[in-house]
């Protein structure tokens, strides 16, 4: 989950349902406007950003694929904030 107003983010993984995972990620984000920006089942997800608060998201079957997709989605000058893989 990501807050565009504060740039805070939160994540969760290995929950029994998508709803429970998204709810926990929004709680971890700790901002009033947090929203789900990427979700994955049986894979990896990644969140990238730049110094202006632009974000990119990506998912793939593997860690580096998710990171590459997030960086491509975000654009030039971005870096990876977080990459999470399910067990």
C-alpha positions in Angstrom: 0.0 0.0 0.0 1.2 3.5 -0.7 0.3 7.1 0.4 0.8 9.6 -2.4 0.4 12.4 0.2 3.1 11.3 2.6 5.1 8.7 0.4 4.8 6.2 3.3 4.2 2.6 2.3 3.4 -0.7 3.9 3.3 -4.3 2.9 2.2 -7.7 3.9 2.7 -11.3 2.6 1.5 -14.8 3.1 -2.0 -14.0 4.2 -4.9 -16.4 3.5 -6.9 -13.9 1.5 -6.2 -10.9 -0.7 -8.5 -8.8 1.4 -6.6 -9.6 4.6 -3.3 -8.9 3.0 -4.4 -5.6 1.5 -5.9 -4.5 4.9 -2.7 -5.3 6.7 -0.6 -3.5 4.2 -2.7 -0.3 4.5 -2.3 -0.6 8.3 1.4 -0.9 8.0 1.5 2.2 5.7 0.2 4.3 8.6 -1.3 7.2 6.5 -4.9 8.0 6.1 -4.8 7.8 2.3 -2.9 4.6 1.8 -4.2 2.5 -1.1 -3.2 -0.8 -2.6 -0.9 -0.2 -5.6 0.3 -3.8 -6.3 -0.8 -7.3 -5.3 0.6 -10.7 -6.2 -0.2 -14.3 -5.4 2.6 -16.9 -5.6 5.2 -14.5 -6.8 7.1 -11.3 -6.1 6.1 -7.6 -6.1 8.2 -4.5 -6.1 7.7 -0.8 -5.4 10.0 1.8 -6.9 10.1 5.6 -6.6 12.1 8.7 -7.5 12.9 11.9 -5.7 9.7 13.5 -6.8 7.4 10.8 -5.4 6.6 9.1 -8.7 6.1 5.4 -8.1 6.3 2.3 -10.2 5.1 -1.1 -9.4 5.9 -4.5 -10.8 5.3 -8.2 -10.2 6.9 -11.4 -11.6 7.6 -15.0 -10.7 11.0 -14.0 -9.3 12.6 -11.2 -7.2 14.7 -9.6 -10.0 11.9 -9.7 -12.5 9.6 -7.8 -10.1 12.3 -5.2 -9.5 13.0 -4.7 -13.1 9.3 -4.3 -13.9 8.8 -1.8 -11.1 11.8 0.2 -12.3 10.6 0.2 -15.9 7.1 1.3 -14.7 8.6 4.1 -12.6 11.0 5.5 -15.2 14.4 7.1 -15.3 16.0 8.0 -12.0 14.0 5.6 -9.8 15.2 3.1 -7.2 13.5 0.2 -5.5 11.9 0.8 -2.2 10.8 -2.7 -1.4 10.6 -6.1 -3.0 8.5 -8.9 -1.3 8.1 -12.5 -2.4 5.5 -14.9 -1.1 6.7 -18.2 0.4 
